[in-house]
Every structure is written in C-alpha cells, then in structure tokens.
Amino acid sequence: MRQALPTDELLRSAFADAQAMGDLPRYRVLYEAVRRAIFSQALIPGARLPSTRELARDLGLSRNTVLSTFEALLAEGYIVARTGSGTFVAHAAGAPPKGRGRRTAADVARAAALPARSSPEELSKRGLRLARFQGGRRLEILPMCGPEADFTLFPMKQWQRLQSRQLRHGHLQLLDYATQGGFMPLRRAIADYLRTSRAVRVEVEQVVLTAGTQHSLDLCAQLLADVGDTVWIEDPGYWGARCIFESCDLKIEPVGVDDEGMNPERAPRGSRPRLIYVTPSNQYPMGVPMSLARRRLLLQIAARERAWIIEDDYDSELRYSGRPLASLQGLDAGQRVVYVGTFSKVLYPGIKIGYMVVPASLAEPFNSALYDLQRPGQLTVQAALADFIERGYFVTHIRRLRQAYAERRELLVEALRPQLGRLAQVTSQPAGLHLAIGLPEQCDDRHVAALAARSGTTVRALSEYFIGPALARGLVVGFGYTPPDKLITHGRLLAQTLKTAVRN
Ligand SMILES: Cc1ncc(COP(=O)(O)O)c(C=O)c1O
C-alpha cells in the first residue's frame, strides 16, 4: 500500500480539519488529527512521522504539545518509536478496507475529516424495528397539561436528607456493584410491604431488585422464553412490554380485553403461550381490574401450559375507592407467576428502581444472570429508599398521594361532566394516574386527540393501543403530575373539544 500524500502535507491538512472540531486544547487537536489519519489509513502502517521538532515548527505548536501527543499515541499503540530511526505508524493500528484499490487524495482527505455518520441501513433488523417503533412519542401517557410534569407532591426534603445521610455516613461498601439481587435491607422492606399490602407470597430471597419494570420484563423474556416462543399480551395493552418482547424476538399474540380484563377465549385457537403478560390490578390503558374468575382461569392455563404469568402491578397503590385488590401472585399455588413492581409511579419516574418477586426456584438463576448481564449498582439510592420505607415515610407518602389524586381525578371528571353521558363515558375505575374515556364506535379518536392537541391539551387515542383491529374508540387522559388548577382548565378545554368533535 502506498500513501496518497506526503506525510507532512497530510498532517497539515488533518490538523486543519481537526481544528474545525471546536474549542479543544491544541495537543488534543493534534492527537485527533494523527489518530484519524492513521485510523482512516491516510497515514499507512509503517509510515515515518516527522520528528517532534519538525512537526512543532510546521504546525506552529510548542514542542511540549507535540511530545505529549506522541506519548498518548504511543501509549495507545497507534505509533511505535524505534530508537535511533524515528517514530512510525504501527502495523496493527488499522486494517485495510476490503476490496478497495488505491485511494485518491480526495478519499484520503474525506476519510481523515470528521467521523462518518451511521445511516439507518447500518442498524440491525431488530434495531430498525426498535428505532421505528416510537412508542414513547406516540403512546406514553403524559400529563394532560403537556410534557412538563409537576412533581411537587414528592417529599423532596425528606428524600434529600436520606440520600445525603447515606453519602455522609460514607459506607464504602455501597460504592460496589450490587450483588445478590440488590441491597438486602431494601429487599427485606419490599418483601414486608408486599406481604401486608399486596398479599404477595414472598420470602426475601425471592425479591430481585432491577432498574424498573422495563428491565424486569427484559430479564423475564430473556430467562424464561426462547426466540420464537409465544407471549400473550393484552390488547389494547402496554406498548413498553410489547417493545421488550419484540426486541427479544418473541412471537406476540394479542389477546382481547373486556370489562373483566384479559379474555383468554379471545386468544388465537390452539395458541400455546410461554409467557402471559397482564396488568390485573389496573389494566393498561383501559383501567379495569381483572375479575376473580379470569384470575383463576389464567392460573389454570399457566399450570396446564407450563407458561409463566408476568403480573405487572405498576400502580396498584393508587386506588381511590374500595379495598385494595390482592395480587394475582398471591392466589397462585403453582409458582407460575412472576410479580413485577416499580417505584416509578409512587415515587418518581426517574428513580428507575423496580423489583420482581420470582418463584423460589428462579431466584438463584435470576440473580446470577442479572449480575452477569448488567452488573447492577445504585446501592446508595437503594439504601436511601430502604430508609424511606423503614421510617414509615413511604406509607405516609402513599396515603397523601392517594388523597391528592382522588381529588384531582374528581376535579377532572367534574370538568368533563357536561360532556359525559351518552356519547362519552369514563370507563376506567377510580385508580391510577389516567382516565380512560369511551367514545362511540364511529368516532375517530385520533382526530379528537389531534383537536385536543391544537388547544394545548395532551391526550392519547385509545385505538392506538391496539395491536390487532381497534375494537374500541376513546381517549386516554393523564391526570398524574398535573396541578389542580391546570386539571380544571384543561378538563374544560377537553370537554369543549369533545362537544364539537363527538357530536359532529
Ligand atoms: C403498564 C406499566 N408498567 C410499568 C410502568 C413503569 O415502568 P418503569 O418501572 O420501567 O418506569 C409503566 C409506566 O408508565 C406502565 O405504564
């Protein structure tokens, strides 16, 4: 291979290009220039570099600058120094591009310039699917007043104190990776909480801490199913779960939902699930609880098929009337349910701490795979959270949230009241952080959502949450993280939109 340009000319041009990268120290500019020229093979393996003195003079740099650059390049193996004969581009520093002949000076100059942008064709097929899905943008239930969420209900002062207490005490062990399923006192606190408030059958060893529900679902999909296995998911259902299962190349089978939750009779005939993903406490996004009969039926199916049920109990703390519902896991004598919970709804979304209660036989495999796949950490946050629960702040906070959100939901329903009745109805139970509103079959709910957006109110069209044909029309309206005054204003605006859109 021959070099297209003399080395000194090439370095001058690469240095000028690297200067265009912005405000970098001079040694860094030179480092980038030489590194890129080597990487792109504008400077070929074995090429002799000018002496540091010559290069400094040529580029108007101090000799120390050039010396530090050469030291870094030597340490990283881009160049080698041979005593008495000079400095050369290392032979292992770049592999020649296959199938190419000699490169022109223009090729060289282009390759030595700024990094190439990757184009979508370079994504894997899975990557392309994931990038095109755009679930968050289309389907995430946002506060109806817009994307600016209001977090003022969160007890920030208490939380700050507990976090800084952990850091102040400086338990050095908390700086390590989280082994063994996470911080033990937090696992214990979660087990105690779930036993008493969610009727979950749990020993502390079964609790696995994760980085939230998405992470838990990913682990379930990877550890409990193989490529091509069937997963039943609710239709309409949670797009986040669908996205994870698709990314693991599982076969998605949407199963219709009615006012008792997922209805297995609507599954394709002869379908044999390996995983069954459900939100029994508060079906997402319809907001109905699963009936006892359905819970029993699903457990029977799981036992018969040796399938795993994944119970996503994402917001069950937030029920505003009636008794709290017991978990599906608590009814299961057959150890076929993985219970998945999160602190995203009851504390704040960005905390990204979730947990799973796995059947006892899965605890060890889940923990060791979690460690190998992820090297989990965040022990200081986990420790602060354990403190938060043990001191009773968690229960107090949930009580406050319940009260505040019961009132806010009521404010929204009141604001919508003039339009509720024959044409639009609240179909979700008093729970969670969103309202599901049913609209007549012939109504184009996407059009209604678009109209609402024009008046500054964010709502989602129910039909968007279906994987199969959209069998219901409606709106999904987030009242979480929205202050009361804004709920009233936007509730009234939405009522106006419904009035014009639905009657026409
Ligand atoms: C159905 C459902 N499950 C779980 C979650 C929480 O996910 P994570 O714990 O990954 O934040 C959400 C959040 O919106 C959700 O809608």
The ligand as an SDF file (V2000), in Angstrom:
LIG
                    3D

 16 16  0  0  0  0  0  0  0  0999 V2000
  -48.0760   -0.6350   32.4440 C   0  0  0  0  0  0  0  0  0  0  0  0
  -46.8260   -0.0310   33.0230 C   0  0  0  0  0  0  0  0  0  0  0  0
  -45.9850   -0.8150   33.6780 N   0  0  0  0  0  0  0  0  0  0  0  0
  -44.8630   -0.3100   34.2370 C   0  0  0  0  0  0  0  0  0  0  0  0
  -44.5320    1.0280   34.1510 C   0  0  0  0  0  0  0  0  0  0  0  0
  -43.3070    1.5580   34.8270 C   0  0  0  0  0  0  0  0  0  0  0  0
  -42.1890    1.2810   34.1370 O   0  0  0  0  0  0  0  0  0  0  0  0
  -40.7280    1.5660   34.7320 P   0  0  0  0  0  0  0  0  0  0  0  0
  -40.6580    0.9030   36.0840 O   0  0  0  0  0  0  0  0  0  0  0  0
  -39.8230    0.8930   33.7370 O   0  0  0  0  0  0  0  0  0  0  0  0
  -40.5650    3.0350   34.8120 O   0  0  0  0  0  0  0  0  0  0  0  0
  -45.3760    1.8690   33.4480 C   0  0  0  0  0  0  0  0  0  0  0  0
  -45.0180    3.2860   33.3080 C   0  0  0  0  0  0  0  0  0  0  0  0
  -45.6520    4.0610   32.6780 O   0  0  0  0  0  0  0  0  0  0  0  0
  -46.5480    1.3330   32.8850 C   0  0  0  0  0  0  0  0  0  0  0  0
  -47.3940    2.1360   32.2280 O   0  0  0  0  0  0  0  0  0  0  0  0
  1  2  1  0
  2  3  1  0
  2 15  2  0
  3  4  2  0
  4  5  1  0
  5  6  1  0
  5 12  2  0
  6  7  1  0
  7  8  1  0
  8  9  2  0
  8 10  1  0
  8 11  1  0
 12 13  1  0
 12 15  1  0
 13 14  2  0
 15 16  1  0
M  END
$$$$
